[in-house]
Each structure stands twice: as C-alpha cells, then as structure tokens.
Amino acid sequence: MPLHRIFHNPETFSPTAKEGLASTITNIYTDRGLPPFYAVVLFLPLETDLFFVGGKATDQFVRFVVQHLARPTWR
C-alpha cells in the first residue's frame, strides 16, 4: 500500500484542499489498477517550533514522504 505523509504548517491546507490532494493522489493509483483503499494519505500538521530548516524554526514548509511496498511485475 502506498503511504503518503504530508507534514505541513497547520494553516497550509483547508479541509477542501486536503480532500482534493488526497483524491488526486488516490487517482494516480486507481488509474493504474489498484483499488482506492490501497492509497493512504496522512496530513500531519506541525507547529513552527517543531520544524526547523537550517537550524531555524520556520512556518514555511510542506514535506512529502512517500512509502511504497514493492510488488513483482513478473508472473
């Protein structure tokens, strides 16, 4: 199952934007034949004092971390 973790400032995405992005990501997989329940998208809001770039706290960030499980393409 593909797992998409999106770390962001709590103000970055509206509920509608989250749903739209999750739907778009899911469509990438369903267009290739996977069932929609395989695609998992987590929105993980982080406060400014939890995210640092270059040693300094920032509220200007969005970080995508994607994990895929391997599956053989031969049979």
PQR file with spaces between the fields and no chain letter, atoms N, CA, C, O and H, PARSE charges and radii, in Angstrom:
ATOM       1  N    MET     1       0.833   -1.182    0.000 -0.4000 1.5000
ATOM       2  CA   MET     1       0.000    0.000    0.000 -0.0000 2.0000
ATOM       3  C    MET     1       0.877    1.245    0.000  0.5500 1.7000
ATOM       4  O    MET     1       1.790    1.346    0.819 -0.5500 1.4000
ATOM       5  N    PRO     2       0.630    2.176   -0.878 -0.5600 1.5000
ATOM       6  CA   PRO     2       1.366    3.431   -0.829  0.2800 2.0000
ATOM       7  C    PRO     2       0.894    4.278    0.356  0.5500 1.7000
ATOM       8  O    PRO     2      -0.302    4.404    0.616 -0.5500 1.4000
ATOM       9  N    LEU     3       1.853    4.845    1.053 -0.4000 1.5000
ATOM      10  CA   LEU     3       1.566    5.718    2.193 -0.0000 2.0000
ATOM      11  C    LEU     3       2.220    7.064    1.929  0.5500 1.7000
ATOM      12  O    LEU     3       3.437    7.158    1.766 -0.5500 1.4000
ATOM      13  H    LEU     3       2.825    4.743    0.841  0.4000 1.0000
ATOM      14  N    HIS     4       1.400    8.096    1.888 -0.4000 1.5000
ATOM      15  CA   HIS     4       1.882    9.466    1.682 -0.0000 2.0000
ATOM      16  C    HIS     4       1.700   10.225    2.990  0.5500 1.7000
ATOM      17  O    HIS     4       0.581   10.374    3.482 -0.5500 1.4000
ATOM      18  H    HIS     4       0.412    8.020    2.020  0.4000 1.0000
ATOM      19  N    ARG     5       2.811   10.706    3.547 -0.4000 1.5000
ATOM      20  CA   ARG     5       2.749   11.534    4.752 -0.0000 2.0000
ATOM      21  C    ARG     5       3.111   12.955    4.342  0.5500 1.7000
ATOM      22  O    ARG     5       4.153   13.197    3.732 -0.5500 1.4000
ATOM      23  H    ARG     5       3.720   10.585    3.147  0.4000 1.0000
ATOM      24  N    ILE     6       2.238   13.881    4.687 -0.4000 1.5000
ATOM      25  CA   ILE     6       2.440   15.286    4.311 -0.0000 2.0000
ATOM      26  C    ILE     6       2.540   16.103    5.590  0.5500 1.7000
ATOM      27  O    ILE     6       1.553   16.310    6.297 -0.5500 1.4000
ATOM      28  H    ILE     6       1.392   13.685    5.182  0.4000 1.0000
ATOM      29  N    PHE     7       3.753   16.563    5.871 -0.4000 1.5000
ATOM      30  CA   PHE     7       3.999   17.406    7.037 -0.0000 2.0000
ATOM      31  C    PHE     7       3.819   18.858    6.608  0.5500 1.7000
ATOM      32  O    PHE     7       4.322   19.266    5.561 -0.5500 1.4000
ATOM      33  H    PHE     7       4.555   16.395    5.297  0.4000 1.0000
ATOM      34  N    HIS     8       3.110   19.631    7.408 -0.4000 1.5000
ATOM      35  CA   HIS     8       2.792   20.994    6.983 -0.0000 2.0000
ATOM      36  C    HIS     8       2.471   21.867    8.189  0.5500 1.7000
ATOM      37  O    HIS     8       2.188   21.373    9.281 -0.5500 1.4000
ATOM      38  H    HIS     8       2.702   19.299    8.259  0.4000 1.0000
ATOM      39  N    ASN     9       2.521   23.157    7.968 -0.4000 1.5000
ATOM      40  CA   ASN     9       2.055   24.137    8.944 -0.0000 2.0000
ATOM      41  C    ASN     9       0.534   23.976    9.061  0.5500 1.7000
ATOM      42  O    ASN     9      -0.128   23.763    8.045 -0.5500 1.4000
ATOM      43  H    ASN     9       2.751   23.558    7.081  0.4000 1.0000
ATOM      44  N    PRO    10      -0.033   24.069   10.255 -0.5600 1.5000
ATOM      45  CA   PRO    10      -1.484   23.894   10.406  0.2800 2.0000
ATOM      46  C    PRO    10      -2.332   24.825    9.526  0.5500 1.7000
ATOM      47  O    PRO    10      -3.494   24.525    9.255 -0.5500 1.4000
ATOM      48  N    GLU    11      -1.775   25.920    9.091 -0.4000 1.5000
ATOM      49  CA   GLU    11      -2.527   26.884    8.271 -0.0000 2.0000
ATOM      50  C    GLU    11      -2.405   26.631    6.769  0.5500 1.7000
ATOM      51  O    GLU    11      -3.029   27.342    5.982 -0.5500 1.4000
ATOM      52  H    GLU    11      -0.830   26.164    9.311  0.4000 1.0000
ATOM      53  N    THR    12      -1.626   25.649    6.358 -0.4000 1.5000
ATOM      54  CA   THR    12      -1.312   25.468    4.942 -0.0000 2.0000
ATOM      55  C    THR    12      -2.485   24.970    4.113  0.5500 1.7000
ATOM      56  O    THR    12      -2.732   25.494    3.028 -0.5500 1.4000
ATOM      57  H    THR    12      -1.119   25.071    6.997  0.4000 1.0000
ATOM      58  N    PHE    13      -3.216   23.966    4.599 -0.4000 1.5000
ATOM      59  CA   PHE    13      -4.268   23.340    3.814 -0.0000 2.0000
ATOM      60  C    PHE    13      -5.635   23.507    4.475  0.5500 1.7000
ATOM      61  O    PHE    13      -5.781   23.316    5.683 -0.5500 1.4000
ATOM      62  H    PHE    13      -3.015   23.540    5.481  0.4000 1.0000
ATOM      63  N    SER    14      -6.611   23.860    3.683 -0.4000 1.5000
ATOM      64  CA   SER    14      -8.001   23.848    4.163 -0.0000 2.0000
ATOM      65  C    SER    14      -8.500   22.399    4.098  0.5500 1.7000
ATOM      66  O    SER    14      -7.879   21.570    3.434 -0.5500 1.4000
ATOM      67  H    SER    14      -6.493   24.016    2.703  0.4000 1.0000
ATOM      68  N    PRO    15      -9.600   22.084    4.769 -0.5600 1.5000
ATOM      69  CA   PRO    15     -10.161   20.732    4.642  0.2800 2.0000
ATOM      70  C    PRO    15     -10.470   20.362    3.184  0.5500 1.7000
ATOM      71  O    PRO    15     -10.270   19.218    2.776 -0.5500 1.4000
ATOM      72  N    THR    16     -10.949   21.315    2.417 -0.4000 1.5000
ATOM      73  CA   THR    16     -11.251   21.064    1.000 -0.0000 2.0000
ATOM      74  C    THR    16      -9.978   20.770    0.210  0.5500 1.7000
ATOM      75  O    THR    16      -9.962   19.881   -0.641 -0.5500 1.4000
ATOM      76  H    THR    16     -11.112   22.244    2.749  0.4000 1.0000
ATOM      77  N    ALA    17      -8.914   21.518    0.492 -0.4000 1.5000
ATOM      78  CA   ALA    17      -7.635   21.289   -0.201 -0.0000 2.0000
ATOM      79  C    ALA    17      -7.064   19.920    0.155  0.5500 1.7000
ATOM      80  O    ALA    17      -6.524   19.230   -0.709 -0.5500 1.4000
ATOM      81  H    ALA    17      -8.927   22.241    1.183  0.4000 1.0000
ATOM      82  N    LYS    18      -7.181   19.529    1.410 -0.4000 1.5000
ATOM      83  CA   LYS    18      -6.702   18.201    1.827 -0.0000 2.0000
ATOM      84  C    LYS    18      -7.454   17.103    1.076  0.5500 1.7000
ATOM      85  O    LYS    18      -6.847   16.163    0.562 -0.5500 1.4000
ATOM      86  H    LYS    18      -7.620   20.090    2.111  0.4000 1.0000
ATOM      87  N    GLU    19      -8.763   17.228    1.018 -0.4000 1.5000
ATOM      88  CA   GLU    19      -9.572   16.224    0.327 -0.0000 2.0000
ATOM      89  C    GLU    19      -9.218   16.167   -1.161  0.5500 1.7000
ATOM      90  O    GLU    19      -9.124   15.084   -1.738 -0.5500 1.4000
ATOM      91  H    GLU    19      -9.256   17.991    1.435  0.4000 1.0000
ATOM      92  N    GLY    20      -9.026   17.319   -1.770 -0.4000 1.5000
ATOM      93  CA   GLY    20      -8.670   17.364   -3.190 -0.0000 2.0000
ATOM      94  C    GLY    20      -7.319   16.732   -3.459  0.5500 1.7000
ATOM      95  O    GLY    20      -7.163   15.981   -4.421 -0.5500 1.4000
ATOM      96  H    GLY    20      -9.103   18.199   -1.301  0.4000 1.0000
ATOM      97  N    LEU    21      -6.334   17.031   -2.611 -0.4000 1.5000
ATOM      98  CA   LEU    21      -5.000   16.457   -2.787 -0.0000 2.0000
ATOM      99  C    LEU    21      -5.031   14.952   -2.550  0.5500 1.7000
ATOM     100  O    LEU    21      -4.424   14.198   -3.311 -0.5500 1.4000
ATOM     101  H    LEU    21      -6.460   17.641   -1.829  0.4000 1.0000
ATOM     102  N    ALA    22      -5.722   14.505   -1.515 -0.4000 1.5000
ATOM     103  CA   ALA    22      -5.838   13.071   -1.239 -0.0000 2.0000
ATOM     104  C    ALA    22      -6.520   12.355   -2.404  0.5500 1.7000
ATOM     105  O    ALA    22      -6.115   11.253   -2.775 -0.5500 1.4000
ATOM     106  H    ALA    22      -6.215   15.118   -0.897  0.4000 1.0000
ATOM     107  N    SER    23      -7.534   12.962   -2.972 -0.4000 1.5000
ATOM     108  CA   SER    23      -8.243   12.376   -4.112 -0.0000 2.0000
ATOM     109  C    SER    23      -7.326   12.281   -5.331  0.5500 1.7000
ATOM     110  O    SER    23      -7.323   11.267   -6.029 -0.5500 1.4000
ATOM     111  H    SER    23      -7.863   13.857   -2.671  0.4000 1.0000
ATOM     112  N    THR    24      -6.559   13.320   -5.584 -0.4000 1.5000
ATOM     113  CA   THR    24      -5.633   13.327   -6.723 -0.0000 2.0000
ATOM     114  C    THR    24      -4.565   12.251   -6.557  0.5500 1.7000
ATOM     115  O    THR    24      -4.247   11.536   -7.507 -0.5500 1.4000
ATOM     116  H    THR    24      -6.561   14.144   -5.017  0.4000 1.0000
ATOM     117  N    ILE    25      -4.018   12.137   -5.363 -0.4000 1.5000
ATOM     118  CA   ILE    25      -3.015   11.101   -5.101 -0.0000 2.0000
ATOM     119  C    ILE    25      -3.631    9.718   -5.287  0.5500 1.7000
ATOM     120  O    ILE    25      -3.017    8.848   -5.904 -0.5500 1.4000
ATOM     121  H    ILE    25      -4.277   12.718   -4.591  0.4000 1.0000
ATOM     122  N    THR    26      -4.818    9.507   -4.771 -0.4000 1.5000
ATOM     123  CA   THR    26      -5.500    8.214   -4.914 -0.0000 2.0000
ATOM     124  C    THR    26      -5.731    7.885   -6.386  0.5500 1.7000
ATOM     125  O    THR    26      -5.564    6.736   -6.797 -0.5500 1.4000
ATOM     126  H    THR    26      -5.317   10.214   -4.269  0.4000 1.0000
ATOM     127  N    ASN    27      -6.112    8.876   -7.176 -0.4000 1.5000
ATOM     128  CA   ASN    27      -6.350    8.657   -8.605 -0.0000 2.0000
ATOM     129  C    ASN    27      -5.103    8.188   -9.340  0.5500 1.7000
ATOM     130  O    ASN    27      -5.213    7.442  -10.313 -0.5500 1.4000
ATOM     131  H    ASN    27      -6.248    9.809   -6.843  0.4000 1.0000
ATOM     132  N    ILE    28      -3.934    8.601   -8.901 -0.4000 1.5000
ATOM     133  CA   ILE    28      -2.685    8.135   -9.515 -0.0000 2.0000
ATOM     134  C    ILE    28      -2.631    6.611   -9.466  0.5500 1.7000
ATOM     135  O    ILE    28      -2.203    5.968  -10.424 -0.5500 1.4000
ATOM     136  H    ILE    28      -3.845    9.206   -8.110  0.4000 1.0000
ATOM     137  N    TYR    29      -3.062    6.044   -8.357 -0.4000 1.5000
ATOM     138  CA   TYR    29      -3.000    4.591   -8.174 -0.0000 2.0000
ATOM     139  C    TYR    29      -4.193    3.874   -8.810  0.5500 1.7000
ATOM     140  O    TYR    29      -4.029    2.817   -9.419 -0.5500 1.4000
ATOM     141  H    TYR    29      -3.410    6.567   -7.578  0.4000 1.0000
ATOM     142  N    THR    30      -5.378    4.441   -8.669 -0.4000 1.5000
ATOM     143  CA   THR    30      -6.551    3.774   -9.260 -0.0000 2.0000
ATOM     144  C    THR    30      -6.480    3.777  -10.785  0.5500 1.7000
ATOM     145  O    THR    30      -6.987    2.860  -11.431 -0.5500 1.4000
ATOM     146  H    THR    30      -5.511    5.299   -8.174  0.4000 1.0000
ATOM     147  N    ASP    31      -5.856    4.799  -11.361 -0.4000 1.5000
ATOM     148  CA   ASP    31      -5.675    4.832  -12.815 -0.0000 2.0000
ATOM     149  C    ASP    31      -4.758    3.715  -13.303  0.5500 1.7000
ATOM     150  O    ASP    31      -4.743    3.393  -14.491 -0.5500 1.4000
ATOM     151  H    ASP    31      -5.444    5.544  -10.836  0.4000 1.0000
ATOM     152  N    ARG    32      -3.999    3.127  -12.388 -0.4000 1.5000
ATOM     153  CA   ARG    32      -3.084    2.029  -12.729 -0.0000 2.0000
ATOM     154  C    ARG    32      -3.588    0.681  -12.222  0.5500 1.7000
ATOM     155  O    ARG    32      -2.852   -0.306  -12.199 -0.5500 1.4000
ATOM     156  H    ARG    32      -4.011    3.389  -11.423  0.4000 1.0000
ATOM     157  N    GLY    33      -4.864    0.660  -11.814 -0.4000 1.5000
ATOM     158  CA   GLY    33      -5.493   -0.603  -11.489 -0.0000 2.0000
ATOM     159  C    GLY    33      -5.547   -0.997  -10.021  0.5500 1.7000
ATOM     160  O    GLY    33      -6.084   -2.056   -9.696 -0.5500 1.4000
ATOM     161  H    GLY    33      -5.461    1.461  -11.833  0.4000 1.0000
ATOM     162  N    LEU    34      -5.005   -0.176   -9.124 -0.4000 1.5000
ATOM     163  CA   LEU    34      -5.092   -0.501   -7.707 -0.0000 2.0000
ATOM     164  C    LEU    34      -6.428   -0.042   -7.135  0.5500 1.7000
ATOM     165  O    LEU    34      -6.976    0.962   -7.589 -0.5500 1.4000
ATOM     166  H    LEU    34      -4.568    0.683   -9.388  0.4000 1.0000
ATOM     167  N    PRO    35      -6.958   -0.751   -6.155 -0.5600 1.5000
ATOM     168  CA   PRO    35      -8.196   -0.292   -5.519  0.2800 2.0000
ATOM     169  C    PRO    35      -7.926    0.953   -4.665  0.5500 1.7000
ATOM     170  O    PRO    35      -6.830    1.099   -4.123 -0.5500 1.4000
ATOM     171  N    PRO    36      -8.894    1.836   -4.540 -0.5600 1.5000
ATOM     172  CA   PRO    36      -8.668    3.099   -3.836  0.2800 2.0000
ATOM     173  C    PRO    36      -8.259    2.935   -2.373  0.5500 1.7000
ATOM     174  O    PRO    36      -7.552    3.792   -1.841 -0.5500 1.4000
ATOM     175  N    PHE    37      -8.681    1.864   -1.715 -0.4000 1.5000
ATOM     176  CA   PHE    37      -8.337    1.728   -0.304 -0.0000 2.0000
ATOM     177  C    PHE    37      -6.850    1.427   -0.085  0.5500 1.7000
ATOM     178  O    PHE    37      -6.375    1.463    1.050 -0.5500 1.4000
ATOM     179  H    PHE    37      -9.255    1.168   -2.147  0.4000 1.0000
ATOM     180  N    TYR    38      -6.118    1.132   -1.151 -0.4000 1.5000
ATOM     181  CA   TYR    38      -4.673    0.927   -1.017 -0.0000 2.0000
ATOM     182  C    TYR    38      -3.932    2.237   -0.755  0.5500 1.7000
ATOM     183  O    TYR    38      -2.899    2.241   -0.085 -0.5500 1.4000
ATOM     184  H    TYR    38      -6.503    1.103   -2.073  0.4000 1.0000
ATOM     185  N    ALA    39      -4.447    3.334   -1.272 -0.4000 1.5000
ATOM     186  CA   ALA    39      -3.759    4.624   -1.147 -0.0000 2.0000
ATOM     187  C    ALA    39      -4.116    5.277    0.192  0.5500 1.7000
ATOM     188  O    ALA    39      -5.284    5.530    0.486 -0.5500 1.4000
ATOM     189  H    ALA    39      -5.286    3.330   -1.815  0.4000 1.0000
ATOM     190  N    VAL    40      -3.095    5.539    0.981 -0.4000 1.5000
ATOM     191  CA   VAL    40      -3.285    6.161    2.289 -0.0000 2.0000
ATOM     192  C    VAL    40      -2.550    7.503    2.285  0.5500 1.7000
ATOM     193  O    VAL    40      -1.372    7.574    1.935 -0.5500 1.4000
ATOM     194  H    VAL    40      -2.146    5.334    0.741  0.4000 1.0000
ATOM     195  N    VAL    41      -3.255    8.558    2.675 -0.4000 1.5000
ATOM     196  CA   VAL    41      -2.670    9.897    2.735 -0.0000 2.0000
ATOM     197  C    VAL    41      -2.886   10.444    4.145  0.5500 1.7000
ATOM     198  O    VAL    41      -4.016   10.521    4.626 -0.5500 1.4000
ATOM     199  H    VAL    41      -4.212    8.500    2.960  0.4000 1.0000
ATOM     200  N    LEU    42      -1.803   10.816    4.791 -0.4000 1.5000
ATOM     201  CA   LEU    42      -1.873   11.391    6.138 -0.0000 2.0000
ATOM     202  C    LEU    42      -1.399   12.835    6.097  0.5500 1.7000
ATOM     203  O    LEU    42      -0.312   13.114    5.592 -0.5500 1.4000
ATOM     204  H    LEU    42      -0.884   10.753    4.400  0.4000 1.0000
ATOM     205  N    PHE    43      -2.189   13.742    6.614 -0.4000 1.5000
ATOM     206  CA   PHE    43      -1.790   15.135    6.768 -0.0000 2.0000
ATOM     207  C    PHE    43      -1.358   15.308    8.223  0.5500 1.7000
ATOM     208  O    PHE    43      -2.135   15.067    9.146 -0.5500 1.4000
ATOM     209  H    PHE    43      -3.072   13.514    7.024  0.4000 1.0000
ATOM     210  N    LEU    44      -0.121   15.725    8.410 -0.4000 1.5000
ATOM     211  CA   LEU    44       0.458   15.817    9.745 -0.0000 2.0000
ATOM     212  C    LEU    44       0.885   17.255   10.035  0.5500 1.7000
ATOM     213  O    LEU    44       2.002   17.650    9.701 -0.5500 1.4000
ATOM     214  H    LEU    44       0.511   15.921    7.660  0.4000 1.0000
ATOM     215  N    PRO    45       0.004   18.037   10.652 -0.5600 1.5000
ATOM     216  CA   PRO    45       0.353   19.426   10.942  0.2800 2.0000
ATOM     217  C    PRO    45       1.410   19.508   12.040  0.5500 1.7000
ATOM     218  O    PRO    45       1.339   18.801   13.046 -0.5500 1.4000
ATOM     219  N    LEU    46       2.382   20.377   11.829 -0.4000 1.5000
ATOM     220  CA   LEU    46       3.439   20.615   12.810 -0.0000 2.0000
ATOM     221  C    LEU    46       3.512   22.094   13.132  0.5500 1.7000
ATOM     222  O    LEU    46       3.525   22.937   12.235 -0.5500 1.4000
ATOM     223  H    LEU    46       2.439   20.952   11.012  0.4000 1.0000
ATOM     224  N    GLU    47       3.558   22.394   14.391 -0.4000 1.5000
ATOM     225  CA   GLU    47       3.716   23.793   14.811 -0.0000 2.0000
ATOM     226  C    GLU    47       5.111   24.289   14.429  0.5500 1.7000
ATOM     227  O    GLU    47       6.027   23.490   14.233 -0.5500 1.4000
ATOM     228  H    GLU    47       3.547   21.709   15.119  0.4000 1.0000
ATOM     229  N    THR    48       5.265   25.581   14.328 -0.4000 1.5000
ATOM     230  CA   THR    48       6.523   26.201   13.926 -0.0000 2.0000
ATOM     231  C    THR    48       7.692   25.754   14.789  0.5500 1.7000
ATOM     232  O    THR    48       8.803   25.601   14.281 -0.5500 1.4000
ATOM     233  H    THR    48       4.521   26.230   14.488  0.4000 1.0000
ATOM     234  N    ASP    49       7.470   25.542   16.077 -0.4000 1.5000
ATOM     235  CA   ASP    49       8.591   25.170   16.950 -0.0000 2.0000
ATOM     236  C    ASP    49       8.975   23.697   16.835  0.5500 1.7000
ATOM     237  O    ASP    49       9.823   23.219   17.589 -0.5500 1.4000
ATOM     238  H    ASP    49       6.568   25.667   16.489  0.4000 1.0000
ATOM     239  N    LEU    50       8.357   22.971   15.897 -0.4000 1.5000
ATOM     240  CA   LEU    50       8.684   21.563   15.669 -0.0000 2.0000
ATOM     241  C    LEU    50       9.357   21.315   14.325  0.5500 1.7000
ATOM     242  O    LEU    50       9.807   20.199   14.064 -0.5500 1.4000
ATOM     243  H    LEU    50       7.668   23.359   15.285  0.4000 1.0000
ATOM     244  N    PHE    51       9.435   22.327   13.469 -0.4000 1.5000
ATOM     245  CA   PHE    51      10.003   22.158   12.136 -0.0000 2.0000
ATOM     246  C    PHE    51      11.117   23.172   11.946  0.5500 1.7000
ATOM     247  O    PHE    51      10.898   24.378   12.055 -0.5500 1.4000
ATOM     248  H    PHE    51       9.069   23.233   13.681  0.4000 1.0000
ATOM     249  N    PHE    52      12.312   22.676   11.662 -0.4000 1.5000
ATOM     250  CA   PHE    52      13.489   23.533   11.532 -0.0000 2.0000
ATOM     251  C    PHE    52      14.150   23.302   10.189  0.5500 1.7000
ATOM     252  O    PHE    52      14.273   22.165    9.733 -0.5500 1.4000
ATOM     253  H    PHE    52      12.490   21.696   11.574  0.4000 1.0000
ATOM     254  N    VAL    53      14.572   24.379    9.562 -0.4000 1.5000
ATOM     255  CA   VAL    53      15.344   24.315    8.327 -0.0000 2.0000
ATOM     256  C    VAL    53      16.597   25.141    8.556  0.5500 1.7000
ATOM     257  O    VAL    53      16.516   26.310    8.934 -0.5500 1.4000
ATOM     258  H    VAL    53      14.472   25.302    9.932  0.4000 1.0000
ATOM     259  N    GLY    54      17.742   24.541    8.330 -0.4000 1.5000
ATOM     260  CA   GLY    54      18.998   25.248    8.568 -0.0000 2.0000
ATOM     261  C    GLY    54      19.169   25.664   10.014  0.5500 1.7000
ATOM     262  O    GLY    54      19.823   26.666   10.305 -0.5500 1.4000
ATOM     263  H    GLY    54      17.807   23.592    8.022  0.4000 1.0000
ATOM     264  N    GLY    55      18.585   24.901   10.918 -0.4000 1.5000
ATOM     265  CA   GLY    55      18.716   25.195   12.345 -0.0000 2.0000
ATOM     266  C    GLY    55      17.770   26.258   12.858  0.5500 1.7000
ATOM     267  O    GLY    55      17.856   26.648   14.022 -0.5500 1.4000
ATOM     268  H    GLY    55      18.054   24.087   10.682  0.4000 1.0000
ATOM     269  N    LYS    56      16.861   26.738   12.010 -0.4000 1.5000
ATOM     270  CA   LYS    56      15.926   27.791   12.422 -0.0000 2.0000
ATOM     271  C    LYS    56      14.492   27.324   12.235  0.5500 1.7000
ATOM     272  O    LYS    56      14.152   26.706   11.226 -0.5500 1.4000
ATOM     273  H    LYS    56      16.791   26.421   11.064  0.4000 1.0000
ATOM     274  N    ALA    57      13.658   27.627   13.216 -0.4000 1.5000
ATOM     275  CA   ALA    57      12.237   27.293   13.128 -0.0000 2.0000
ATOM     276  C    ALA    57      11.605   28.059   11.966  0.5500 1.7000
ATOM     277  O    ALA    57      11.951   29.210   11.703 -0.5500 1.4000
ATOM     278  H    ALA    57      13.934   28.130   14.036  0.4000 1.0000
ATOM     279  N    THR    58      10.681   27.406   11.284 -0.4000 1.5000
ATOM     280  CA   THR    58      10.002   28.054   10.157 -0.0000 2.0000
ATOM     281  C    THR    58       8.556   27.581   10.067  0.5500 1.7000
ATOM     282  O    THR    58       8.223   26.472   10.484 -0.5500 1.4000
ATOM     283  H    THR    58      10.399   26.470   11.498  0.4000 1.0000
ATOM     284  N    ASP    59       7.716   28.432    9.521 -0.4000 1.5000
ATOM     285  CA   ASP    59       6.343   28.034    9.238 -0.0000 2.0000
ATOM     286  C    ASP    59       6.123   27.908    7.728  0.5500 1.7000
ATOM     287  O    ASP    59       4.995   27.713    7.275 -0.5500 1.4000
ATOM     288  H    ASP    59       7.987   29.332    9.182  0.4000 1.0000
ATOM     289  N    GLN    60       7.193   28.020    6.961 -0.4000 1.5000
ATOM     290  CA   GLN    60       7.131   27.942    5.501 -0.0000 2.0000
ATOM     291  C    GLN    60       7.624   26.574    5.048  0.5500 1.7000
ATOM     292  O    GLN    60       8.753   26.447    4.575 -0.5500 1.4000
ATOM     293  H    GLN    60       8.109   28.179    7.329  0.4000 1.0000
ATOM     294  N    PHE    61       6.794   25.559    5.187 -0.4000 1.5000
ATOM     295  CA   PHE    61       7.222   24.224    4.800 -0.0000 2.0000
ATOM     296  C    PHE    61       6.039   23.340    4.429  0.5500 1.7000
ATOM     297  O    PHE    61       4.940   23.474    4.967 -0.5500 1.4000
ATOM     298  H    PHE    61       5.877   25.662    5.571  0.4000 1.0000
ATOM     299  N    VAL    62       6.294   22.451    3.513 -0.4000 1.5000
ATOM     300  CA   VAL    62       5.446   21.302    3.221 -0.0000 2.0000
ATOM     301  C    VAL    62       6.437   20.202    2.854  0.5500 1.7000
ATOM     302  O    VAL    62       7.275   20.389    1.972 -0.5500 1.4000
ATOM     303  H    VAL    62       7.186   22.341    3.076  0.4000 1.0000
ATOM     304  N    ARG    63       6.346   19.072    3.519 -0.4000 1.5000
ATOM     305  CA   ARG    63       7.262   17.960    3.253 -0.0000 2.0000
ATOM     306  C    ARG    63       6.458   16.700    2.970  0.5500 1.7000
ATOM     307  O    ARG    63       5.635   16.277    3.782 -0.5500 1.4000
ATOM     308  H    ARG    63       5.665   18.921    4.236  0.4000 1.0000
ATOM     309  N    PHE    64       6.710   16.103    1.800 -0.4000 1.5000
ATOM     310  CA   PHE    64       6.059   14.859    1.406 -0.0000 2.0000
ATOM     311  C    PHE    64       7.024   13.706    1.650  0.5500 1.7000
ATOM     312  O    PHE    64       8.180   13.759    1.229 -0.5500 1.4000
ATOM     313  H    PHE    64       7.378   16.446    1.141  0.4000 1.0000
ATOM     314  N    VAL    65       6.558   12.681    2.319 -0.4000 1.5000
ATOM     315  CA   VAL    65       7.320   11.447    2.492 -0.0000 2.0000
ATOM     316  C    VAL    65       6.436   10.324    1.955  0.5500 1.7000
ATOM     317  O    VAL    65       5.326   10.114    2.443 -0.5500 1.4000
ATOM     318  H    VAL    65       5.620   12.638    2.661  0.4000 1.0000
ATOM     319  N    VAL    66       6.933    9.607    0.953 -0.4000 1.5000
ATOM     320  CA   VAL    66       6.127    8.579    0.299 -0.0000 2.0000
ATOM     321  C    VAL    66       6.812    7.227    0.472  0.5500 1.7000
ATOM     322  O    VAL    66       8.013    7.086    0.241 -0.5500 1.4000
ATOM     323  H    VAL    66       7.835    9.777    0.557  0.4000 1.0000
ATOM     324  N    GLN    67       6.029    6.247    0.880 -0.4000 1.5000
ATOM     325  CA   GLN    67       6.495    4.874    1.031 -0.0000 2.0000
ATOM     326  C    GLN    67       5.688    3.977    0.113  0.5500 1.7000
ATOM     327  O    GLN    67       4.459    4.051    0.085 -0.5500 1.4000
ATOM     328  H    GLN    67       5.053    6.361    1.067  0.4000 1.0000
ATOM     329  N    HIS    68       6.369    3.141   -0.628 -0.4000 1.5000
ATOM     330  CA   HIS    68       5.704    2.148   -1.467 -0.0000 2.0000
ATOM     331  C    HIS    68       6.189    0.764   -1.070  0.5500 1.7000
ATOM     332  O    HIS    68       7.362    0.577   -0.747 -0.5500 1.4000
ATOM     333  H    HIS    68       7.367    3.081   -0.606  0.4000 1.0000
ATOM     334  N    LEU    69       5.296   -0.192   -1.096 -0.4000 1.5000
ATOM     335  CA   LEU    69       5.701   -1.584   -0.945 -0.0000 2.0000
ATOM     336  C    LEU    69       5.989   -2.131   -2.332  0.5500 1.7000
ATOM     337  O    LEU    69       5.275   -1.835   -3.290 -0.5500 1.4000
ATOM     338  H    LEU    69       4.343   -0.040   -1.359  0.4000 1.0000
ATOM     339  N    ALA    70       7.023   -2.916   -2.427 -0.4000 1.5000
ATOM     340  CA   ALA    70       7.383   -3.483   -3.725 -0.0000 2.0000
ATOM     341  C    ALA    70       6.464   -4.642   -4.062  0.5500 1.7000
ATOM     342  O    ALA    70       6.009   -5.367   -3.177 -0.5500 1.4000
ATOM     343  H    ALA    70       7.603   -3.156   -1.648  0.4000 1.0000
ATOM     344  N    ARG    71       6.202   -4.807   -5.319 -0.4000 1.5000
ATOM     345  CA   ARG    71       5.471   -5.980   -5.787 -0.0000 2.0000
ATOM     346  C    ARG    71       6.086   -6.412   -7.112  0.5500 1.7000
ATOM     347  O    ARG    71       6.487   -5.573   -7.919 -0.5500 1.4000
ATOM     348  H    ARG    71       6.572   -4.219   -6.038  0.4000 1.0000
ATOM     349  N    PRO    72       6.156   -7.696   -7.329 -0.5600 1.5000
ATOM     350  CA   PRO    72       6.766   -8.157   -8.584  0.2800 2.0000
ATOM     351  C    PRO    72       5.864   -7.828   -9.773  0.5500 1.7000
ATOM     352  O    PRO    72       4.638   -7.873   -9.668 -0.5500 1.4000
ATOM     353  N    THR    73       6.478   -7.503  -10.885 -0.4000 1.5000
ATOM     354  CA   THR    73       5.723   -7.225  -12.115 -0.0000 2.0000
ATOM     355  C    THR    73       5.725   -8.427  -13.034  0.5500 1.7000
ATOM     356  O    THR    73       5.036   -8.430  -14.055 -0.5500 1.4000
ATOM     357  H    THR    73       7.474   -7.466  -10.970  0.4000 1.0000
ATOM     358  N    TRP    74       6.493   -9.454  -12.685 -0.4000 1.5000
ATOM     359  CA   TRP    74       6.527  -10.670  -13.493 -0.0000 2.0000
ATOM     360  C    TRP    74       5.611  -11.720  -12.879  0.5500 1.7000
ATOM     361  O    TRP    74       5.375  -11.720  -11.671 -0.5500 1.4000
ATOM     362  H    TRP    74       7.052   -9.452  -11.856  0.4000 1.0000
ATOM     363  N    ARG    75       5.109  -12.591  -13.696 -0.4000 1.5000
ATOM     364  CA   ARG    75       4.271  -13.716  -13.227 -0.0000 2.0000
ATOM     365  C    ARG    75       4.214  -14.753  -14.295  0.5500 1.7000
ATOM     366  O    ARG    75       3.566  -15.785  -14.120 -0.5500 1.4000
ATOM     367  H    ARG    75       5.301  -12.591  -14.677  0.4000 1.0000
